[in-house]
Amino acid sequence: MSTISRAEVAHLAHLARLEVTEEELDAFAGQLDVILESMKTLSEVDTDGVPPTSQAVPLVNVFREDQPQPSLQRDDVLAGAPDSAEDRFRVPQILSEEE
């Protein structure tokens, strides 16, 4: 038995601004049922004594130390650009200066 109706799926799709077909409504209703049942099962797990956490494993800084390295020459970089001017990339204007 479905715990979520096609009408509810259609409403959720409307809220999310998704266009779905009639077949997708049936498919999504079934998929959402599986998700809701999984959440119901998880809510039955005894979590007394388990501290709340935001990560399952401790976070470790994965960034390397900054080390100066030679970079590309400006002329080599600009040679691959579709358009350049005054030693810079030239791109189409997207905002007017009045804004």
N, CA, C and O atoms as CSV, one atom per row, in Angstrom:
chain,resi,resn,atom,element,x,y,z
A,1,MET,N,N,0.828,-1.182,0.000
A,1,MET,CA,C,0.000,0.000,0.000
A,1,MET,C,C,0.872,1.245,0.000
A,1,MET,O,O,1.855,1.321,0.737
A,2,SER,N,N,0.522,2.194,-0.805
A,2,SER,CA,C,1.299,3.416,-0.948
A,2,SER,C,C,0.980,4.379,0.195
A,2,SER,O,O,-0.189,4.630,0.491
A,3,THR,N,N,2.012,4.914,0.831
A,3,THR,CA,C,1.793,5.893,1.895
A,3,THR,C,C,1.813,7.314,1.360
A,3,THR,O,O,1.409,8.242,2.061
A,4,ILE,N,N,2.268,7.497,0.148
A,4,ILE,CA,C,2.267,8.814,-0.476
A,4,ILE,C,C,1.467,8.717,-1.780
A,4,ILE,O,O,1.675,7.809,-2.584
A,5,SER,N,N,0.575,9.644,-1.967
A,5,SER,CA,C,-0.317,9.579,-3.122
A,5,SER,C,C,0.291,10.267,-4.343
A,5,SER,O,O,1.250,11.031,-4.237
A,6,ARG,N,N,-0.286,9.978,-5.486
A,6,ARG,CA,C,0.143,10.635,-6.724
A,6,ARG,C,C,-0.088,12.137,-6.614
A,6,ARG,O,O,0.710,12.933,-7.110
A,7,ALA,N,N,-1.192,12.524,-5.953
A,7,ALA,CA,C,-1.485,13.952,-5.787
A,7,ALA,C,C,-0.407,14.632,-4.950
A,7,ALA,O,O,-0.027,15.768,-5.233
A,8,GLU,N,N,0.086,13.944,-3.920
A,8,GLU,CA,C,1.151,14.505,-3.094
A,8,GLU,C,C,2.451,14.619,-3.891
A,8,GLU,O,O,3.178,15.604,-3.766
A,9,VAL,N,N,2.732,13.615,-4.701
A,9,VAL,CA,C,3.919,13.676,-5.562
A,9,VAL,C,C,3.786,14.835,-6.550
A,9,VAL,O,O,4.745,15.575,-6.770
A,10,ALA,N,N,2.616,14.995,-7.137
A,10,ALA,CA,C,2.381,16.092,-8.073
A,10,ALA,C,C,2.551,17.431,-7.372
A,10,ALA,O,O,3.117,18.366,-7.939
A,11,HIS,N,N,2.063,17.526,-6.137
A,11,HIS,CA,C,2.211,18.768,-5.370
A,11,HIS,C,C,3.689,19.050,-5.082
A,11,HIS,O,O,4.146,20.184,-5.230
A,12,LEU,N,N,4.427,18.032,-4.675
A,12,LEU,CA,C,5.868,18.207,-4.418
A,12,LEU,C,C,6.601,18.625,-5.693
A,12,LEU,O,O,7.473,19.493,-5.661
A,13,ALA,N,N,6.240,18.002,-6.805
A,13,ALA,CA,C,6.867,18.361,-8.083
A,13,ALA,C,C,6.558,19.807,-8.427
A,13,ALA,O,O,7.424,20.534,-8.913
A,14,HIS,N,N,5.321,20.224,-8.176
A,14,HIS,CA,C,4.943,21.618,-8.444
A,14,HIS,C,C,5.762,22.567,-7.576
A,14,HIS,O,O,6.269,23.574,-8.070
A,15,LEU,N,N,5.895,22.257,-6.294
A,15,LEU,CA,C,6.678,23.101,-5.390
A,15,LEU,C,C,8.141,23.189,-5.821
A,15,LEU,O,O,8.777,24.235,-5.689
A,16,ALA,N,N,8.664,22.082,-6.337
A,16,ALA,CA,C,10.057,22.042,-6.788
A,16,ALA,C,C,10.204,22.529,-8.220
A,16,ALA,O,O,11.303,22.545,-8.774
A,17,ARG,N,N,9.076,22.929,-8.819
A,17,ARG,CA,C,9.053,23.401,-10.203
A,17,ARG,C,C,9.602,22.350,-11.168
A,17,ARG,O,O,10.396,22.644,-12.062
A,18,LEU,N,N,9.148,21.111,-10.951
A,18,LEU,CA,C,9.537,19.998,-11.809
A,18,LEU,C,C,8.347,19.588,-12.658
A,18,LEU,O,O,7.227,19.483,-12.159
A,19,GLU,N,N,8.585,19.361,-13.914
A,19,GLU,CA,C,7.537,18.864,-14.796
A,19,GLU,C,C,7.680,17.352,-14.868
A,19,GLU,O,O,8.710,16.843,-15.309
A,20,VAL,N,N,6.648,16.632,-14.435
A,20,VAL,CA,C,6.708,15.172,-14.422
A,20,VAL,C,C,5.537,14.602,-15.223
A,20,VAL,O,O,4.459,15.193,-15.300
A,21,THR,N,N,5.787,13.447,-15.806
A,21,THR,CA,C,4.755,12.759,-16.580
A,21,THR,C,C,3.898,11.912,-15.646
A,21,THR,O,O,4.230,11.734,-14.474
A,22,GLU,N,N,2.793,11.393,-16.176
A,22,GLU,CA,C,1.911,10.512,-15.397
A,22,GLU,C,C,2.673,9.268,-14.937
A,22,GLU,O,O,2.500,8.811,-13.807
A,23,GLU,N,N,3.521,8.722,-15.822
A,23,GLU,CA,C,4.299,7.532,-15.458
A,23,GLU,C,C,5.289,7.853,-14.349
A,23,GLU,O,O,5.510,7.044,-13.448
A,24,GLU,N,N,5.881,9.036,-14.420
A,24,GLU,CA,C,6.847,9.429,-13.390
A,24,GLU,C,C,6.167,9.610,-12.043
A,24,GLU,O,O,6.761,9.314,-11.007
A,25,LEU,N,N,4.929,10.094,-12.042
A,25,LEU,CA,C,4.204,10.239,-10.776
A,25,LEU,C,C,4.106,8.898,-10.061
A,25,LEU,O,O,4.332,8.820,-8.853
A,26,ASP,N,N,3.771,7.839,-10.803
A,26,ASP,CA,C,3.689,6.509,-10.197
A,26,ASP,C,C,5.058,6.035,-9.719
A,26,ASP,O,O,5.193,5.506,-8.616
A,27,ALA,N,N,6.063,6.228,-10.556
A,27,ALA,CA,C,7.413,5.780,-10.206
A,27,ALA,C,C,7.928,6.526,-8.974
A,27,ALA,O,O,8.474,5.915,-8.055
A,28,PHE,N,N,7.752,7.852,-8.961
A,28,PHE,CA,C,8.239,8.650,-7.837
A,28,PHE,C,C,7.483,8.329,-6.552
A,28,PHE,O,O,8.070,8.331,-5.470
A,29,ALA,N,N,6.185,8.054,-6.663
A,29,ALA,CA,C,5.415,7.688,-5.475
A,29,ALA,C,C,6.000,6.427,-4.851
A,29,ALA,O,O,6.158,6.353,-3.632
A,30,GLY,N,N,6.319,5.437,-5.677
A,30,GLY,CA,C,6.932,4.211,-5.164
A,30,GLY,C,C,8.299,4.462,-4.552
A,30,GLY,O,O,8.620,3.921,-3.494
A,31,GLN,N,N,9.099,5.274,-5.209
A,31,GLN,CA,C,10.439,5.576,-4.700
A,31,GLN,C,C,10.365,6.349,-3.384
A,31,GLN,O,O,11.122,6.076,-2.452
A,32,LEU,N,N,9.452,7.311,-3.314
A,32,LEU,CA,C,9.307,8.072,-2.074
A,32,LEU,C,C,8.797,7.191,-0.944
A,32,LEU,O,O,9.165,7.394,0.213
A,33,ASP,N,N,7.949,6.212,-1.267
A,33,ASP,CA,C,7.502,5.248,-0.254
A,33,ASP,C,C,8.682,4.505,0.346
A,33,ASP,O,O,8.760,4.328,1.562
A,34,VAL,N,N,9.603,4.067,-0.511
A,34,VAL,CA,C,10.792,3.350,-0.027
A,34,VAL,C,C,11.608,4.253,0.891
A,34,VAL,O,O,12.076,3.813,1.941
A,35,ILE,N,N,11.779,5.501,0.502
A,35,ILE,CA,C,12.544,6.454,1.321
A,35,ILE,C,C,11.856,6.669,2.663
A,35,ILE,O,O,12.510,6.641,3.706
A,36,LEU,N,N,10.543,6.885,2.647
A,36,LEU,CA,C,9.804,7.108,3.895
A,36,LEU,C,C,9.856,5.893,4.804
A,36,LEU,O,O,9.976,6.038,6.020
A,37,GLU,N,N,9.768,4.700,4.238
A,37,GLU,CA,C,9.868,3.477,5.042
A,37,GLU,C,C,11.264,3.357,5.657
A,37,GLU,O,O,11.403,2.926,6.801
A,38,SER,N,N,12.288,3.735,4.907
A,38,SER,CA,C,13.658,3.697,5.435
A,38,SER,C,C,13.809,4.664,6.595
A,38,SER,O,O,14.440,4.343,7.602
A,39,MET,N,N,13.228,5.850,6.451
A,39,MET,CA,C,13.299,6.833,7.525
A,39,MET,C,C,12.540,6.337,8.754
A,39,MET,O,O,12.968,6.560,9.886
A,40,LYS,N,N,11.415,5.665,8.525
A,40,LYS,CA,C,10.640,5.099,9.637
A,40,LYS,C,C,11.473,4.055,10.372
A,40,LYS,O,O,11.483,4.017,11.603
A,41,THR,N,N,12.169,3.212,9.620
A,41,THR,CA,C,13.029,2.193,10.227
A,41,THR,C,C,14.146,2.844,11.026
A,41,THR,O,O,14.458,2.409,12.134
A,42,LEU,N,N,14.750,3.888,10.465
A,42,LEU,CA,C,15.838,4.577,11.167
A,42,LEU,C,C,15.345,5.234,12.447
A,42,LEU,O,O,16.072,5.278,13.439
A,43,SER,N,N,14.116,5.743,12.437
A,43,SER,CA,C,13.595,6.408,13.635
A,43,SER,C,C,13.374,5.417,14.777
A,43,SER,O,O,13.250,5.834,15.928
A,44,GLU,N,N,13.323,4.132,14.489
A,44,GLU,CA,C,13.125,3.105,15.512
A,44,GLU,C,C,14.435,2.671,16.160
A,44,GLU,O,O,14.417,1.924,17.138
A,45,VAL,N,N,15.575,3.129,15.630
A,45,VAL,CA,C,16.874,2.748,16.176
A,45,VAL,C,C,17.086,3.444,17.512
A,45,VAL,O,O,16.826,4.640,17.645
A,46,ASP,N,N,17.559,2.693,18.500
A,46,ASP,CA,C,17.831,3.243,19.829
A,46,ASP,C,C,19.113,4.074,19.770
A,46,ASP,O,O,20.200,3.540,19.549
A,47,THR,N,N,18.974,5.373,19.968
A,47,THR,CA,C,20.140,6.260,19.906
A,47,THR,C,C,20.481,6.846,21.267
A,47,THR,O,O,21.270,7.787,21.352
A,48,ASP,N,N,19.897,6.304,22.334
A,48,ASP,CA,C,20.245,6.778,23.680
A,48,ASP,C,C,21.730,6.558,23.918
A,48,ASP,O,O,22.261,5.482,23.645
A,49,GLY,N,N,22.377,7.559,24.416
A,49,GLY,CA,C,23.803,7.455,24.715
A,49,GLY,C,C,24.694,7.710,23.512
A,49,GLY,O,O,25.917,7.651,23.638
A,50,VAL,N,N,24.122,7.991,22.356
A,50,VAL,CA,C,24.918,8.295,21.168
A,50,VAL,C,C,24.960,9.817,21.016
A,50,VAL,O,O,23.929,10.449,20.788
A,51,PRO,N,N,26.150,10.400,21.141
A,51,PRO,CA,C,26.222,11.865,21.044
A,51,PRO,C,C,25.934,12.341,19.621
A,51,PRO,O,O,26.300,11.676,18.653
A,52,PRO,N,N,25.276,13.494,19.500
A,52,PRO,CA,C,25.024,14.027,18.159
A,52,PRO,C,C,26.339,14.426,17.481
A,52,PRO,O,O,27.238,14.973,18.121
A,53,THR,N,N,26.435,14.153,16.215
A,53,THR,CA,C,27.633,14.505,15.454
A,53,THR,C,C,27.228,15.074,14.110
A,53,THR,O,O,26.143,14.790,13.602
A,54,SER,N,N,28.108,15.879,13.540
A,54,SER,CA,C,27.856,16.396,12.197
A,54,SER,C,C,28.637,15.605,11.153
A,54,SER,O,O,28.357,15.698,9.958
A,55,GLN,N,N,29.621,14.824,11.609
A,55,GLN,CA,C,30.437,14.010,10.713
A,55,GLN,C,C,30.584,12.616,11.300
A,55,GLN,O,O,30.724,12.460,12.513
A,56,ALA,N,N,30.554,11.613,10.449
A,56,ALA,CA,C,30.724,10.240,10.928
A,56,ALA,C,C,32.169,9.951,11.290
A,56,ALA,O,O,32.438,9.125,12.163
A,57,VAL,N,N,33.099,10.621,10.630
A,57,VAL,CA,C,34.520,10.450,10.913
A,57,VAL,C,C,35.125,11.829,11.133
A,57,VAL,O,O,34.625,12.812,10.586
A,58,PRO,N,N,36.192,11.920,11.923
A,58,PRO,CA,C,36.804,13.233,12.164
A,58,PRO,C,C,37.319,13.853,10.858
A,58,PRO,O,O,37.842,13.160,9.985
A,59,LEU,N,N,37.159,15.161,10.753
A,59,LEU,CA,C,37.665,15.866,9.582
A,59,LEU,C,C,39.152,16.137,9.737
A,59,LEU,O,O,39.635,16.438,10.829
A,60,VAL,N,N,39.862,16.026,8.635
A,60,VAL,CA,C,41.292,16.281,8.621
A,60,VAL,C,C,41.562,17.275,7.508
A,60,VAL,O,O,40.991,17.161,6.424
A,61,ASN,N,N,42.420,18.242,7.761
A,61,ASN,CA,C,42.770,19.215,6.738
A,61,ASN,C,C,43.494,18.504,5.599
A,61,ASN,O,O,44.548,17.903,5.809
A,62,VAL,N,N,42.939,18.571,4.415
A,62,VAL,CA,C,43.517,17.867,3.277
A,62,VAL,C,C,44.296,18.796,2.357
A,62,VAL,O,O,44.765,18.378,1.298
A,63,PHE,N,N,44.434,20.049,2.758
A,63,PHE,CA,C,45.152,21.000,1.917
A,63,PHE,C,C,46.650,20.854,2.114
A,63,PHE,O,O,47.132,20.610,3.220
A,64,ARG,N,N,47.360,21.007,1.033
A,64,ARG,CA,C,48.827,20.965,1.122
A,64,ARG,C,C,49.344,22.349,1.499
A,64,ARG,O,O,48.629,23.342,1.368
A,65,GLU,N,N,50.551,22.406,1.953
A,65,GLU,CA,C,51.186,23.686,2.250
A,65,GLU,C,C,51.390,24.466,0.953
A,65,GLU,O,O,51.725,23.885,-0.079
A,66,ASP,N,N,51.190,25.765,1.008
A,66,ASP,CA,C,51.445,26.599,-0.162
A,66,ASP,C,C,52.945,26.660,-0.423
A,66,ASP,O,O,53.736,26.976,0.467
A,67,GLN,N,N,53.314,26.355,-1.647
A,67,GLN,CA,C,54.711,26.432,-2.041
A,67,GLN,C,C,54.777,27.149,-3.382
A,67,GLN,O,O,54.164,26.701,-4.350
A,68,PRO,N,N,55.503,28.245,-3.452
A,68,PRO,CA,C,55.599,28.959,-4.729
A,68,PRO,C,C,56.180,28.054,-5.807
A,68,PRO,O,O,57.147,27.327,-5.580
A,69,GLN,N,N,55.566,28.116,-6.984
A,69,GLN,CA,C,56.027,27.333,-8.123
A,69,GLN,C,C,55.968,28.216,-9.356
A,69,GLN,O,O,55.181,29.161,-9.408
A,70,PRO,N,N,56.797,27.916,-10.351
A,70,PRO,CA,C,56.742,28.705,-11.578
A,70,PRO,C,C,55.371,28.557,-12.238
A,70,PRO,O,O,54.796,27.469,-12.258
A,71,SER,N,N,54.863,29.648,-12.767
A,71,SER,CA,C,53.563,29.591,-13.442
A,71,SER,C,C,53.755,29.814,-14.939
A,71,SER,O,O,54.870,30.036,-15.410
A,72,LEU,N,N,52.663,29.750,-15.664
A,72,LEU,CA,C,52.724,29.973,-17.107
A,72,LEU,C,C,53.052,31.433,-17.409
A,72,LEU,O,O,52.744,32.332,-16.626
A,73,GLN,N,N,53.672,31.643,-18.540
A,73,GLN,CA,C,53.951,33.004,-18.977
A,73,GLN,C,C,52.645,33.641,-19.467
A,73,GLN,O,O,51.808,32.961,-20.060
A,74,ARG,N,N,52.474,34.924,-19.222
A,74,ARG,CA,C,51.254,35.617,-19.600
A,74,ARG,C,C,50.946,35.453,-21.080
A,74,ARG,O,O,49.795,35.207,-21.440
A,75,ASP,N,N,51.936,35.582,-21.938
A,75,ASP,CA,C,51.703,35.464,-23.381
A,75,ASP,C,C,51.202,34.066,-23.748
A,75,ASP,O,O,50.363,33.919,-24.637
A,76,ASP,N,N,51.715,33.042,-23.065
A,76,ASP,CA,C,51.260,31.670,-23.336
A,76,ASP,C,C,49.800,31.486,-22.931
A,76,ASP,O,O,49.031,30.827,-23.631
A,77,VAL,N,N,49.428,32.074,-21.799
A,77,VAL,CA,C,48.049,31.962,-21.329
A,77,VAL,C,C,47.114,32.704,-22.265
A,77,VAL,O,O,46.087,32.160,-22.671
A,78,LEU,N,N,47.453,33.933,-22.611
A,78,LEU,CA,C,46.597,34.747,-23.466
A,78,LEU,C,C,46.520,34.196,-24.890
A,78,LEU,O,O,45.563,34.479,-25.611
A,79,ALA,N,N,47.514,33.417,-25.296
A,79,ALA,CA,C,47.493,32.841,-26.643
A,79,ALA,C,C,46.321,31.879,-26.811
A,79,ALA,O,O,45.840,31.693,-27.929
A,80,GLY,N,N,45.853,31.268,-25.734
A,80,GLY,CA,C,44.739,30.342,-25.805
A,80,GLY,C,C,43.388,31.005,-25.617
A,80,GLY,O,O,42.358,30.337,-25.705
A,81,ALA,N,N,43.370,32.310,-25.359
A,81,ALA,CA,C,42.111,33.020,-25.123
A,81,ALA,C,C,41.450,33.389,-26.448
A,81,ALA,O,O,42.139,33.713,-27.416
A,82,PRO,N,N,40.108,33.342,-26.498
A,82,PRO,CA,C,39.423,33.748,-27.721
A,82,PRO,C,C,39.635,35.228,-28.047
A,82,PRO,O,O,39.647,35.619,-29.215
A,83,ASP,N,N,39.803,36.053,-26.994
A,83,ASP,CA,C,40.005,37.491,-27.197
A,83,ASP,C,C,40.761,38.035,-25.995
A,83,ASP,O,O,40.516,37.612,-24.866
A,84,SER,N,N,41.672,38.963,-26.225
A,84,SER,CA,C,42.408,39.594,-25.133
A,84,SER,C,C,42.673,41.043,-25.487
A,84,SER,O,O,42.668,41.427,-26.657
A,85,ALA,N,N,42.905,41.843,-24.453
A,85,ALA,CA,C,43.229,43.256,-24.630
A,85,ALA,C,C,44.006,43.717,-23.414
A,85,ALA,O,O,43.677,43.356,-22.283
A,86,GLU,N,N,45.025,44.505,-23.643
A,86,GLU,CA,C,45.848,45.072,-22.562
A,86,GLU,C,C,46.341,44.001,-21.593
A,86,GLU,O,O,46.270,44.188,-20.379
A,87,ASP,N,N,46.833,42.891,-22.111
A,87,ASP,CA,C,47.380,41.785,-21.315
A,87,ASP,C,C,46.345,41.153,-20.382
A,87,ASP,O,O,46.690,40.655,-19.311
A,88,ARG,N,N,45.081,41.176,-20.793
A,88,ARG,CA,C,44.008,40.563,-19.994
A,88,ARG,C,C,43.070,39.797,-20.906
A,88,ARG,O,O,43.035,40.015,-22.117
A,89,PHE,N,N,42.296,38.878,-20.290
A,89,PHE,CA,C,41.223,38.228,-21.034
A,89,PHE,C,C,40.152,39.258,-21.323
A,89,PHE,O,O,39.847,40.096,-20.474
A,90,ARG,N,N,39.581,39.203,-22.508
A,90,ARG,CA,C,38.483,40.099,-22.843
A,90,ARG,C,C,37.219,39.251,-22.956
A,90,ARG,O,O,37.175,38.268,-23.695
A,91,VAL,N,N,36.186,39.657,-22.200
A,91,VAL,CA,C,34.927,38.908,-22.174
A,91,VAL,C,C,33.780,39.849,-22.492
A,91,VAL,O,O,33.910,41.061,-22.320
A,92,PRO,N,N,32.651,39.310,-22.957
A,92,PRO,CA,C,31.506,40.166,-23.238
A,92,PRO,C,C,30.974,40.808,-21.954
A,92,PRO,O,O,30.999,40.194,-20.888
A,93,GLN,N,N,30.502,42.024,-22.066
A,93,GLN,CA,C,29.916,42.714,-20.934
A,93,GLN,C,C,28.567,42.079,-20.595
A,93,GLN,O,O,27.743,41.832,-21.475
A,94,ILE,N,N,28.359,41.821,-19.301
A,94,ILE,CA,C,27.092,41.202,-18.896
A,94,ILE,C,C,26.231,42.145,-18.052
A,94,ILE,O,O,25.035,41.902,-17.890
A,95,LEU,N,N,26.807,43.192,-17.523
A,95,LEU,CA,C,26.073,44.170,-16.745
A,95,LEU,C,C,26.318,45.547,-17.334
A,95,LEU,O,O,27.421,45.856,-17.785
A,96,SER,N,N,25.288,46.365,-17.327
A,96,SER,CA,C,25.498,47.731,-17.806
A,96,SER,C,C,26.147,48.532,-16.691
A,96,SER,O,O,26.071,48.161,-15.520
A,97,GLU,N,N,26.775,49.613,-17.057
A,97,GLU,CA,C,27.448,50.441,-16.045
A,97,GLU,C,C,26.470,51.250,-15.223
A,97,GLU,O,O,26.858,51.814,-14.200
A,98,GLU,N,N,25.201,51.329,-15.638
A,98,GLU,CA,C,24.196,52.085,-14.926
A,98,GLU,C,C,23.660,51.337,-13.720
A,98,GLU,O,O,23.061,51.956,-12.840
A,99,GLU,N,N,23.853,50.047,-13.648
A,99,GLU,CA,C,23.297,49.253,-12.547
A,99,GLU,C,C,24.104,49.366,-11.311
A,99,GLU,O,O,23.767,48.757,-10.295
